[in-house]
Amino acid sequence: MDRRRAVVTGVGIVSPLGNDRETAWPAICAGRSGIRLIQSFDTSSGFTVRIAGEVRDFDPLKYVTKREVRRMDRFALFAIAASEQAITSSRVLDGVANRERIGVFVGSGIGGLPELESQHTKLIQQGPDRVSALTIPKLMSNAAAGQVSIRYGLRGPSMSVSSACASSSNAIGEAFESIRRGTVDVQVCGGAEAAVTPLGLSGFMQLKALSTRNDEPEKASRPFEKNRDGFVMAEGAGILVLEALEVATARGAPILAELVGYGASSDASHMTLPDPEGKGAARAMRNSLDDAGMQPRDISYINAHGTGTPAGDDIEAKAICQVFGDYAREVPVSSSKSMFGHLLGASGALESAVCIWALQDNICPPTINLDEPDPECCGLNFVPHHSQKRPLNAVMNNSFGFGGHNVALIFKQYKQ
């Protein structure tokens, strides 16, 4: 049986560089950084890391009521905001849309950490009878998917995917599969995360995974750079409206890109470190190419996972070389995390938005702060400092997570 084609008809984002396409995409193309000193809590005592990619100027009341704000954790509010943008721009709910054929797959690596921390403080200081009855509905990682489904009356399959920093890419990939096999006609899919909290920061800080370049926040995220010292935590959301091609064309929907490949794999190696030979990452990339029926030279740009950790970037570069061979040094490879940091479970969805916008404008966004490329990273074209304008046909988006989860997605220009 022929599998259905799936296209992207709407995109919404919340990010450290802006809370919509009109704000964020020009900043990304210009190579601006969204990393700043943390403002949401006091880091002056005991924290060796005091920087993050926080979402600024976010007003949830643009999307929900005051009562609803009190009933949702920050990550779910981000998901609602990004979903509203994506659904509105896609016009998917106009007219007589069959909402039993619309699903919601929204990933989160951590879920409602702010709620968990605040309620645990109440438990310790005031006792169990002061803990909110909304604690569990707010902190559970599927809260974002549930809230989006409820808000728009979407009665197709709804779920949360949690595979660490690959969560939202897995969510998009599994949404893609459900459309291809005919389970649904439309998926509202992506991810949301809001783990820039004292506990979240402390946990990664104790893992020695974070940059401590506190005096130069905008220069702290340095993927593929010789002097990188860790990733920068960030928060936000990315949501796509993914539709079966025949459904989108029948209603005259705006088609932004086509999703053509989804590849996943597991390292089965270590809980926090990637497979040292990059075999799992390479396997995910090969699987996505096979799924799309493409060869490596069909890919015009790779949005790398590229977090800026000493242990990860060179392994990803080597995995790209394994898959792309001699072409690896020709294809542009950049990390947009250099600008907005690492959104953990939401990173793949925000970077999918970046890939779609890149295809639309034929622009490869830069890797900023790449002053001295690491010689261990294979001499790839990491698009240093400035965007590169070139024709783009298909782009690959890599996402890798703790636990050895690997995902590669391929988007391409839509052609009838």
C-alpha positions, -999 to 999 in steps of 0.1 A, spaced: 0 0 0 13 34 -9 20 57 20 4 91 20 26 122 17 27 147 45 32 184 43 37 213 68 10 239 67 16 258 99 45 267 122 45 283 156 74 290 181 83 305 214 120 310 218 148 331 235 151 350 202 115 359 199 80 344 202 70 343 166 85 339 131 86 376 124 108 382 154 129 351 157 138 342 121 155 376 112 175 373 144 186 338 135 196 348 100 215 378 114 234 355 139 221 372 170 224 355 204 195 351 228 217 339 257 216 362 288 222 362 325 193 344 342 165 367 354 138 343 366 156 333 398 186 343 419 219 325 408 242 346 430 247 320 457 262 285 449 256 285 411 287 282 389 263 287 359 243 319 357 233 320 321 205 306 299 183 311 269 152 324 287 120 333 269 114 370 273 84 392 267 61 362 268 25 372 277 4 341 281 -27 363 284 -25 367 246 -35 331 244 -54 320 276 -73 335 305 -59 343 339 -77 313 353 -61 291 327 -26 305 334 -30 294 370 -39 259 358 -9 253 335 28 250 340 50 273 319 59 246 294 22 239 286 16 277 281 45 277 256 29 248 238 -5 266 237 11 298 223 31 279 196 0 258 187 -22 289 183 3 304 159 6 272 139 -31 264 138 -40 300 129 -15 303 101 -25 269 86 -62 277 88 -67 240 95 -97 245 117 -116 268 94 -148 255 80 -159 219 87 -127 202 98 -132 167 112 -115 170 146 -117 133 152 -91 130 124 -67 156 140 -41 143 165 -18 160 190 18 147 196 37 171 218 70 160 233 87 171 265 119 158 280 112 170 315 77 184 318 64 207 345 96 213 366 86 247 379 54 233 393 73 204 409 98 227 426 72 251 439 49 224 453 78 205 468 88 237 486 52 240 500 53 203 511 85 208 531 77 242 545 39 240 551 30 203 550 11 180 526 -23 197 530 -9 228 514 1 211 482 -20 222 453 -46 198 438 -34 209 404 2 196 411 0 164 390 -21 178 361 4 207 358 37 188 361 29 156 341 48 156 308 17 149 287 0 181 301 10 201 270 -5 176 246 -36 173 267 -41 210 270 -37 216 232 -61 188 225 -87 201 250 -83 237 239 -91 230 202 -114 200 206 -89 177 187 -102 142 192 -77 121 173 -48 103 190 -30 125 216 2 117 233 35 130 248 68 116 236 96 117 261 130 108 248 152 135 264 165 160 239 151 139 210 115 142 223 100 167 199 117 152 169 104 118 178 69 134 183 71 149 148 84 117 133 57 96 150 30 121 139 44 118 104 40 80 106 4 82 118 -5 104 88 13 81 63 -6 50 75 -39 68 75 -47 69 113 -52 107 111 -54 134 85 -37 161 105 -13 163 134 -5 192 157 30 181 167 63 193 182 75 200 217 77 223 247 101 227 276 106 251 306 133 236 327 154 267 334 148 265 371 170 261 402 167 223 401 171 220 364 201 242 363 217 225 393 212 190 378 229 198 345 255 219 364 264 189 385 268 168 354 294 193 342 274 196 310 269 234 310 291 263 298 304 285 327 312 314 304 291 337 327 310 369 318 302 365 281 267 350 279 263 358 242 295 339 234 288 309 257 272 286 232 300 275 209 292 243 189 321 227 171 345 253 185 378 242 199 373 261 232 337 250 238 329 241 274 293 229 275 258 237 264 236 265 275 201 256 288 172 272 271 134 270 271 106 274 246 84 255 221 80 246 185 48 233 169 40 222 134 7 215 117 14 184 96 -12 173 71 -19 146 46 -11 161 12 -45 154 -3 -62 170 26 -41 201 25 -44 206 -13 -82 199 -12 -87 229 11 -61 251 -6 -38 252 25 -5 271 25 22 244 20 54 254 36 75 222 31 71 185 28 83 161 55 98 131 36 121 112 60 122 100 96 150 79 110 155 68 146 180 46 164 194 39 199 231 40 209 226 13 236 258 26 250 257 51 279 230 71 297 245 105 292 273 101 267 269 94 229 283 63 214 320 72 210 321 61 173 289 79 164 273 47 151 238 54 165 237 90 151 249 77 118 223 50 117 195 75 124 207 97 95 210 67 71 175 55 82 160 89 74 177 90 40 164 55 33 129 65 44 130 95 21 144 75 -8 173 99 -10 211 98 -13 234 120 8 240 144 -21 203 151 -21 206 170 12 214 207 8 218 216 45 221 199 78 208 215 110 231 197 135 222 187 171 255 206 179 251 215 216 286 227 223 296 199 247 331 186 244 319 150 242 292 155 216 301 178 188 331 159 174 311 126 175 283 141 155 307 156 130 323 121 126 289 105 122 281 130 94 313 120 77 304 84 80 271 89 63 280 117 38 315 106 28 334 131 6 302 152 3 303 159 41 328 187 35 306 204 9 272 203 26 266 232 50 262 221 86 253 246 113 240 246 148 212 271 156 217 263 193 247 286 191 221 314 191 193 303 213 208 276 234 195 240 240 158 237 246 162 201 257 130 182 247 117 211 226 150 216 206 141 194 177 108 211 171 122 246 172 150 235 149 125 219 125 109 254 123 144 268 115 148 241 87 114 250 72 122 287 72 156 280 57 140 261 28 115 289 22 142 316 20 171 295 7 193 305 37 216 284 58 216 300 93 250 304 109 269 288 137 280 318 157 310 320 181 329 296 159 362 314 161 385 284 160 369 252 146 378 220 165 402 200 143 385 169 156 353 180 139 364 169 104 367 203 88 331 206 78 314 237 65 299 249 98 286 281 83 307 302 107 294 336 119 273 345 89 243 329 71 250 315 37 225 321 8 222 291 -15 195 270 -32 181 245 -8 161 214 -19 161 192 12 174 197 47 182 173 75 175 180 112 195 160 138 184 155 174 202 133 200 192 127 236 204 113 269 197 76 270 211 72 235 180 84 215 188 95 180 164 111 154 169 126 120 142 143 101 143 154 64 122 183 51 122 193 14 107 219 -9 72 209 -18 67 199 -54 35 185 -69 
